[in-house]
């Protein structure tokens, strides 16, 4: 018969063994300060101080790892310091905001074009339909369009529709 606390004891042993399996690296920064972490920055000479597997030697960060469980080395183009990562984040955010603003301007422009086209087509239909049309002269007086003015107005609208509407 097994002891009632046996599964708990086994679980406790497993949980205490898990942190020991992680690798810990040590490296010096450009100011000569020593840092410790689970993943050194790219291009920095780091030594494994804990968690090295048997036969695994301490090596420089960025070298290819023979085991599949090691993370891939950082590319030389990826930012390594916090300030560089933050700057890259700000640049991506600014580019996204600029793209969003450009898309909003294009959408507004398309909306204005659609409104113009709709209004111009309605006015052209009214001109062709024979409705009485009025325009205001320089003095602010109403003038009714005669047949010649109606035809000129229709031609001008047709040109504008052809140029701006598809």
C-alpha positions, 0 to 999 in steps of 0.5 A: 500500500502506498503512503497517502502523501507519496504523490505530493512528495513526488510532485514537490521533487519535480517542481524543485528540479525544474528550475535547475534544468534552465540555463543561466548565462553570464556576460559583461556589458560594454561598461564592464558590468556583469549580467545574468539571464536566461538569454544573452544579447546577440554578439556578446560573449557569454558563458553558461554558468548553470544548466549546461548539459553534460558535454556542452561547453560554455560558448559565445551567444549567437553561435548555433546550438547543436540541440533543438531546444536552444532558442535561435540566435538573434540576428545582427539586425535585431535591436539588442538593448532596451532603448533600441527595442523601444525606438523600433517599437515607436517607429513601428507605431508611428508608421502604423499611425501614418498608414491609418491616417493615409487610409482615412484621407483616402476614404474621405477623398473617395467619399467626396468623389462619390458624393460629387458623382451622385450630385452631378448625375442627378443634376445632369438627369434634371437638365436632360429631363427638362426641369426648369433650372435657375442659376444666380448671376453676379448681382444675386438675381435668379436667371432661368436657363434657356436651351443653349445654357442648359446644353452648355451646362449638361456638356460641362457636367458630362465632362466632369463626370467623365473626368472624375467618376468611373 
